[in-house]
Amino acid sequence: MRGALTEGDLSAWMAAGAYSRAASATHAYESGASFTRQRYDGGNAAALASIGDGGRVAGSLYAFDHWRLGRAMVSYGGRYDRYDFLPSRGLLSPRADVTLDAGGGLRLRGAMSLTRRAPGAEEFAVPESFSLGLPPARTFSAVSNDGTFRTEGIRHYEAEVEQALPGAISLGARVFAQRVDDQMVAVFGVDNPGGAASSTGHYF
């Protein structure tokens, strides 16, 4: 478990916990959850308009299962994220992966995933490790005229084949396809073209 607290114009507190079972002969799994709350007390008009009541809340849950079935390794699971500033709020990102040892040093693998990302999601991520200083948090608002946030969706499919050769050498090939819907863009300094982006700490 870990947590952090930051203070300033944009103050936040965050907490996260995770559990993983040590890999056994047949089964391993991992799960976790995090929660972040931000509050803005500055005077940036764009930030005040986008944040609403002065704060934003985000939370996430994830769980992944790994099974060894004979010569096959099957992994599946997903992540659920919820942001109170999104119209749909809940984002589900499933993933599945199958690896087969076909014998003779031949290994086959296939995977598919759907990753859904929210604008500004990195502002709510709990750092993997903490030092004396945390990354700076910034306020953000939608770049669209109607002020609506749109989530990014990444569909990913891949297949891989690998052959072990004598002399600790392996030869492999991988093919994949991706489709990205509503790809995100971050724009800095729009409300203050003559100054540096850091002067407002806000982006779109």
ABEGO torsion letter per residue (X at the ends): XBBBBBBEABBBBBBBBBBBBBBBAABBBBBBBBBBBBBBABABAAAAAAAEAGBBBBBBBBBBBBBBBEABBBBBEBBBBBBAABAAGBBBBBBBBBBBBAEGGBBBBBBBBBBBBBBGAAAABBBABBBABBBBBBBBBBABAAGBBBBBBBBBBBBBBBBBBBGGBBBBBBBBBBBBBGBBBBBBGAABAABBAAAAGBBX
